[in-house]
Amino acid sequence: MFFDARGVSVVMETVQIRLTERQIRNIDVLVKKGVYPNRSEAVRDAVRKLVDIGME
C-alpha cells in the first residue's frame, strides 16, 4: 500500500519503462547513497518533479 504526502492511501499502476545502462547506474548510486530507498521511488520522484514542472 502506498500513501501520498497527506498520508492518504493511493492505488498505483505498474508502468514498464526502458532506461539506458547509465541511467540505471545513476539511479543505483542514489539508492546506495540513501537518497532513495529503491529504484522505484527514485523514478516516481523524477516523474513527480517532471509533472510539476510541466503543470506550471
N, C-alpha and C positions, 0 to 999 in steps of 0.2 A: 504494500500500500504506500502511496506517495502523498505528500502533503504540500500545499502551496505555502507562501510566506506567511499567511494568516493562520496556518495550522489546519486548514480545511482539506479533507481528503479529495484527491483528484484521480480520475481514470487516465492512464497513459496508454497510448498505442505504440506498437513496435514499428519502426521505420528502418529499412535497410539502406545503408549508405556505403559508398566506396571512398576510401581515403588513400592518399599516397603513403608509402612506407615512411617517408619523412614526417608527414602529419601525425601518423600513429606514434612514431618515436617521440615527437614533441609532446604529444598528449601523455605518453607514458612517463616522460620526465616530470611533467606537472603532477601526475599521480604519485610518483616516487617521492617528490618533494613535499607531498601532503597538501598541495593546493586543492586537489580534488580527491575524493575517496576512491573514485574509479573512472574508467573511460567514459561511461555513460553520462555521469554527472558533468564531466568536462564538456562533452558535446552538447548536453542540454543547456548549460550555461552559455556556451557560444551562440547557440540558436536564440536563446532569450535575448542576449545582447544585440544580435543582428536584427531581430524583430523589433526591439525597442527603437533602434536607430531608424529602421525603415518606417516606423509609425510616426516619427516626428514631423 
